Amino acid sequence: MTGASRGIGRGIAEVFADEGADVVINDIKITTEANQLADEFRSRELRAMTVEADVSNRQQVEAMYEKIWNEFGPLDILVNNAGIETITPFLEITDEEWTRVTDVDLRGSWLCSQVFCRRVIAAGRIGSIVNIGSVQAAKILPGRTHYAPAKLGLEALTRNMSAEMTPRGIRVNCVHPGFIATDMTAWILEDPEILSGVVAQISVGRPGEPRDIGKVAAFFASDEAAYVTGQSLHVEGGWIFK
């Protein structure tokens, strides 16, 4: 799974490991934290591997899959979690900022999926892809006029990939997380006034946890969801419509 060193990606990796899955942890830079997570999985007699790659760079993505296939073996599940977010007023977004955010958040999922699908189909295997979007695919938040379109684009990517790949044995679904307690949202969590204002908008009455997303991703990837494909589900505690 991509972008799995920390935050939502780490939570997803932990849930998959709890379900008995072997896990490959990708990030643009493999940290001590990522290696420790892989060590933890291996201590539970699971296979685990870390691999660096910028998901928006085809050469690095191709090299990542080559390394995985050679050293770890074929993959059955891809979780496209890698993403970056910046908060910038619309009139101040630069070309470079727009390109970097959309490259990682949308192009990265397309690129990792394409290479994954090519390998899975060539090997005569079946598989599942889970894209990780954002509540901002449906909810407007200030300063994300570059981020939100990329995440909404994952819905279209999910539907269209599903239409082409499901007949080839690869289901594709999408999870849109809401307000999740991670390093990325620490600026909200650490400000009581802002935090109370956000939580007041959430029907469940609390921030989500990375494992909340992991449980849904694991369902989409599992055989229990064998008849589910092309779907996008908001996992946001009732934030959108309250």
Rosetta blueprint (number, residue, H / E / L):
1 M L
2 T L
3 G L
4 A L
5 S L
6 R L
7 G H
8 I H
9 G H
10 R H
11 G H
12 I H
13 A H
14 E H
15 V H
16 F H
17 A H
18 D H
19 E L
20 G L
21 A L
22 D L
23 V E
24 V E
25 I E
26 N E
27 D E
28 I L
29 K L
30 I L
31 T L
32 T H
33 E H
34 A H
35 N H
36 Q H
37 L H
38 A H
39 D H
40 E H
41 F H
42 R H
43 S H
44 R L
45 E L
46 L L
47 R L
48 A E
49 M E
50 T E
51 V E
52 E E
53 A L
54 D L
55 V L
56 S L
57 N L
58 R H
59 Q H
60 Q H
61 V H
62 E H
63 A H
64 M H
65 Y H
66 E H
67 K H
68 I H
69 W H
70 N H
71 E H
72 F L
73 G L
74 P L
75 L L
76 D L
77 I E
78 L E
79 V E
80 N E
81 N L
82 A L
83 G L
84 I L
85 E L
86 T L
87 I L
88 T L
89 P L
90 F H
91 L H
92 E H
93 I L
94 T L
95 D H
96 E H
97 E H
98 W H
99 T H
100 R H
101 V H
102 T H
103 D H
104 V H
105 D H
106 L H
107 R H
108 G H
109 S H
110 W H
111 L H
112 C H
113 S H
114 Q H
115 V H
116 F H
117 C H
118 R H
119 R H
120 V H
121 I H
122 A H
123 A L
124 G L
125 R L
126 I L
127 G E
128 S E
129 I E
130 V E
131 N E
132 I E
133 G L
134 S L
135 V H
136 Q H
137 A H
138 A L
139 K L
140 I L
141 L L
142 P L
143 G L
144 R L
145 T L
146 H L
147 Y H
148 A H
149 P H
150 A H
151 K H
152 L H
153 G H
154 L H
155 E H
156 A H
157 L H
158 T H
159 R H
160 N H
161 M H
162 S H
163 A H
164 E H
165 M H
166 T H
167 P H
168 R H
169 G L
170 I E
171 R E
172 V E
173 N E
174 C E
175 V E
176 H E
177 P E
178 G L
179 F L
180 I E
181 A L
182 T L
183 D H
184 M H
185 T H
186 A H
187 W H
188 I H
189 L H
190 E L
191 D L
192 P H
193 E H
194 I H
195 L H
196 S H
197 G H
198 V H
199 V H
200 A L
201 Q L
202 I L
203 S L
204 V L
205 G L
206 R L
207 P L
208 G E
209 E L
210 P H
211 R H
212 D H
213 I H
214 G H
215 K H
216 V H
217 A H
218 A H
219 F H
220 F H
221 A H
222 S L
223 D H
224 E H
225 A H
226 A L
227 Y L
228 V L
229 T L
230 G L
231 Q L
232 S E
233 L E
234 H E
235 V E
236 E L
237 G L
238 G L
239 W L
240 I L
241 F L
242 K L
